[in-house]
C-alpha cells in the first residue's frame, strides 16, 4: 500500500496549500506534486528531504515507516 501520496496530500491540505503553491515552496511543479500524491511517480531523496523539512515531519513518516 502506498502511503507517501496520502500523507503528502493530508499535510498539504492541513496547510491549505494548492499543489502549485507547495511546488513553488520546494522547487517543483504543481503537476509533480499531483503525481506524487497519486503515486504515479516517486519523489527523489532530495525532494523527500525538502518536503519533510517544510512540513516539519520525518522522511520516515512521509514514506510510512513511522506514525
Secondary structure as a PSIPRED ss2 file (coil, helix, strand):
# PSIPRED VFORMAT (PSIPRED V4.0)

   1 X C   1.000  0.000  0.000
   2 X C   1.000  0.000  0.000
   3 X C   1.000  0.000  0.000
   4 X H   0.000  1.000  0.000
   5 X H   0.000  1.000  0.000
   6 X H   0.000  1.000  0.000
   7 X H   0.000  1.000  0.000
   8 X H   0.000  1.000  0.000
   9 X H   0.000  1.000  0.000
  10 X H   0.000  1.000  0.000
  11 X H   0.000  1.000  0.000
  12 X H   0.000  1.000  0.000
  13 X H   0.000  1.000  0.000
  14 X H   0.000  1.000  0.000
  15 X C   1.000  0.000  0.000
  16 X C   1.000  0.000  0.000
  17 X C   1.000  0.000  0.000
  18 X C   1.000  0.000  0.000
  19 X H   0.000  1.000  0.000
  20 X H   0.000  1.000  0.000
  21 X H   0.000  1.000  0.000
  22 X H   0.000  1.000  0.000
  23 X H   0.000  1.000  0.000
  24 X H   0.000  1.000  0.000
  25 X H   0.000  1.000  0.000
  26 X H   0.000  1.000  0.000
  27 X C   1.000  0.000  0.000
  28 X C   1.000  0.000  0.000
  29 X C   1.000  0.000  0.000
  30 X H   0.000  1.000  0.000
  31 X H   0.000  1.000  0.000
  32 X H   0.000  1.000  0.000
  33 X H   0.000  1.000  0.000
  34 X H   0.000  1.000  0.000
  35 X H   0.000  1.000  0.000
  36 X H   0.000  1.000  0.000
  37 X H   0.000  1.000  0.000
  38 X C   1.000  0.000  0.000
  39 X C   1.000  0.000  0.000
  40 X C   1.000  0.000  0.000
  41 X C   1.000  0.000  0.000
  42 X C   1.000  0.000  0.000
  43 X C   1.000  0.000  0.000
  44 X C   1.000  0.000  0.000
  45 X H   0.000  1.000  0.000
  46 X H   0.000  1.000  0.000
  47 X H   0.000  1.000  0.000
  48 X H   0.000  1.000  0.000
  49 X H   0.000  1.000  0.000
  50 X H   0.000  1.000  0.000
  51 X H   0.000  1.000  0.000
  52 X H   0.000  1.000  0.000
  53 X H   0.000  1.000  0.000
  54 X H   0.000  1.000  0.000
  55 X H   0.000  1.000  0.000
  56 X C   1.000  0.000  0.000
  57 X C   1.000  0.000  0.000
  58 X C   1.000  0.000  0.000
  59 X H   0.000  1.000  0.000
  60 X H   0.000  1.000  0.000
  61 X H   0.000  1.000  0.000
  62 X H   0.000  1.000  0.000
  63 X H   0.000  1.000  0.000
  64 X C   1.000  0.000  0.000
  65 X C   1.000  0.000  0.000
  66 X C   1.000  0.000  0.000
  67 X C   1.000  0.000  0.000
